Amino acid sequence: MSDHLYQPLGGNDMPRFGGIATMMRLPEVSDPSKLDIGFIGVPLDQGTSNRSGTRFGPRQIRCESVLLRPYNMATRAAPFDALRVADLGDVAVNPYNLSDAVSRIERAFHHIAEASCRPIALGGDHTITLPILRALRKHHGPIGLIHIDAHADVNDLMFGEKIAHGTTFRRAVEEHLVDPTRVVQIGLRGTGYTAEDFDWCRNQGFRVVQAEECWGRSLEPLMEQVREKVGGGPVYFTLDIDGIDPAYAPGTGTPEIAGLTVPQTLEVIRGAWGLDLVGADVVEVSPPYDPHGNTALLAANLAYELLCVMPGVPRRD
């Protein structure tokens, strides 16, 4: 096993607009056993219900990540001081068969988890979280969950199909991939069909924090409750970019007004510090709907912030 610590390529070594667009301009490493944490792209959009385009998300997030630097000025987190972090490339999803694509994703993340590497996935639509949780459960048992999203994603069927980006967390409960008593959903909002759209979650034991509860206030106090709710075991953090208000993140397939602000989202992520995070994802970035790249830039920064709260990341004095 290599003890080599990788570093993002600095702007004085190669101009920001030059070089290969890996996440944070880190090396691409194919073997997860050489890493403690690996960024991995999952370019999938067959599970999308409205505007497609998330297959382009991982590439655009990487392109915008060239602006990121290794040290977190706010939290003093310095992930590259102590952990081996690199870009694992993309899962070779099947663009013609969603069922096979889901199986391929599960196998890829099983391989990563088997190597004791913690994945940070770049999506891709929210379907990808289901096979990721399937893979991680084999190694960790039922997992706690922090879920930022505009939507609960607990539909039973979508156009008659069991697997789609809006069914992910119902399947996760049914398959015992998550511990329902250790699940928190933050930012849910918008219109629906019935009250059960959110109440089903509450009936399973989820803590549901609708967006209206977040308006006009800091979410630091909320995160004290979240840590108490999900702590005591492994936790996965899934972040749908549409959980954030479309004023900040228009490049997504199912935008909903009146969502979280970017500072609130940072409070949620930074509030996960100290939890046993076994993986994370940032999903539903659809670059065709944001030609300026702001949504992908935000996603790149949020993926970096998730890296900064992973176990073992030191904070400089």
URRAQUI-V877032 format. One record per residue. RES is the residue in three letters. PHI is phi in radians with two decimals (999 if undefined). Layout:
res=(RES RES)
phi=(PHI PHI)
This chain:
res=(MET SER ASP HIS LEU TYR GLN PRO LEU GLY GLY ASN ASP MET PRO ARG PHE GLY GLY ILE ALA THR MET MET ARG LEU PRO GLU VAL SER ASP PRO SER LYS LEU ASP ILE GLY PHE ILE GLY VAL PRO LEU ASP GLN GLY THR SER ASN ARG SER GLY THR ARG PHE GLY PRO ARG GLN ILE ARG CYS GLU SER VAL LEU LEU ARG PRO TYR ASN MET ALA THR ARG ALA ALA PRO PHE ASP ALA LEU ARG VAL ALA ASP LEU GLY ASP VAL ALA VAL ASN PRO TYR ASN LEU SER ASP ALA VAL SER ARG ILE GLU ARG ALA PHE HIS HIS ILE ALA GLU ALA SER CYS ARG PRO ILE ALA LEU GLY GLY ASP HIS THR ILE THR LEU PRO ILE LEU ARG ALA LEU ARG LYS HIS HIS GLY PRO ILE GLY LEU ILE HIS ILE ASP ALA HIS ALA ASP VAL ASN ASP LEU MET PHE GLY GLU LYS ILE ALA HIS GLY THR THR PHE ARG ARG ALA VAL GLU GLU HIS LEU VAL ASP PRO THR ARG VAL VAL GLN ILE GLY LEU ARG GLY THR GLY TYR THR ALA GLU ASP PHE ASP TRP CYS ARG ASN GLN GLY PHE ARG VAL VAL GLN ALA GLU GLU CYS TRP GLY ARG SER LEU GLU PRO LEU MET GLU GLN VAL ARG GLU LYS VAL GLY GLY GLY PRO VAL TYR PHE THR LEU ASP ILE ASP GLY ILE ASP PRO ALA TYR ALA PRO GLY THR GLY THR PRO GLU ILE ALA GLY LEU THR VAL PRO GLN THR LEU GLU VAL ILE ARG GLY ALA TRP GLY LEU ASP LEU VAL GLY ALA ASP VAL VAL GLU VAL SER PRO PRO TYR ASP PRO HIS GLY ASN THR ALA LEU LEU ALA ALA ASN LEU ALA TYR GLU LEU LEU CYS VAL MET PRO GLY VAL PRO ARG ARG ASP)
phi=(999 -1.34 -1.75 -1.20 -1.69 -1.49 -2.25 -1.06 -1.20 -1.38 -1.19 -1.60 -1.63 -2.62 -0.92 -0.99 -1.52 -1.96 1.52 -1.43 -1.49 -1.57 -1.09 1.03 1.03 -1.37 -1.10 -1.59 -2.16 -1.46 -1.73 -1.15 -1.19 -1.55 -2.21 -1.60 -2.44 -2.29 -1.35 -2.52 -1.50 -2.30 -1.44 -2.08 -2.53 -1.20 -1.58 -1.35 -1.73 -2.18 -1.56 -1.42 2.22 -1.23 -1.09 -1.60 -1.05 -1.01 -1.15 -1.22 -1.04 -1.09 -1.05 -1.32 -1.26 -1.10 -1.42 -1.39 -2.02 -1.30 -1.91 -1.54 -1.17 -1.43 -1.76 1.19 -1.20 -2.32 -1.07 -1.47 -1.25 -2.33 -1.99 -1.54 -2.20 -2.73 -1.73 -1.55 1.41 -1.98 -1.26 -1.42 -1.28 -1.52 -1.31 -1.99 -2.61 -1.14 -1.05 -1.19 -1.06 -1.10 -1.12 -1.14 -1.12 -1.05 -1.10 -1.10 -1.36 -1.09 -1.08 -1.17 -1.13 -1.09 -1.52 1.06 -1.81 -1.59 -1.55 -2.11 -1.55 -1.93 -1.59 1.39 -1.41 -1.28 -1.00 -1.08 -1.19 -1.09 -1.13 -1.12 -1.13 -1.03 -1.19 -1.23 -1.09 -1.07 -1.80 -2.14 1.33 -1.00 -1.96 -1.31 -2.50 -1.89 -2.28 -1.63 -3.01 -1.40 -2.14 -1.34 0.98 -2.15 -1.07 -1.35 -2.36 -2.27 0.96 1.52 -1.78 -1.40 -2.01 -2.89 -1.24 -1.75 -2.01 -0.93 -1.53 -1.21 -1.09 -1.11 -1.24 -1.04 -1.58 1.01 -1.39 -2.08 -1.61 -1.02 -1.37 -2.16 -2.15 -2.25 -1.96 -2.20 1.75 -1.09 -2.98 1.60 -1.63 -2.60 -1.83 -2.54 -1.09 -1.11 -0.89 -1.87 -1.18 -0.99 -1.09 -1.07 -1.18 -1.46 1.93 -1.13 -1.60 -1.88 -1.95 -1.22 -1.01 -1.04 -1.24 -1.72 -1.02 1.23 -2.57 -1.26 -1.74 -1.05 -1.08 -1.04 -1.18 -1.09 -1.22 -1.11 -1.05 -1.17 -1.23 -1.69 -1.19 1.55 -3.13 -1.15 -2.33 -2.00 -2.01 -2.02 -2.19 -1.44 -1.09 -1.35 -1.14 -1.59 -0.98 -1.12 -1.08 -1.69 -2.39 -1.30 -1.44 -2.63 -1.42 -2.32 -1.21 -2.33 -1.22 1.14 -1.66 -1.13 -1.47 -1.13 -1.01 -1.10 -1.10 -1.11 -1.08 -1.16 -1.10 -1.15 -1.27 -1.50 -0.99 1.70 -1.40 -1.49 -1.30 -1.80 2.94 -2.81 -2.59 -2.19 -2.23 1.23 -1.41 -2.09 -0.96 -1.03 -1.71 -2.57 -1.13 -1.46 1.48 -1.12 -1.14 -1.19 -1.09 -1.07 -1.05 -1.07 -1.15 -1.21 -1.10 -1.11 -1.08 -1.12 -1.00 -1.22 -1.89 -1.24 -0.99 1.60 -1.33 -1.40 -2.09 -1.22 -1.20)
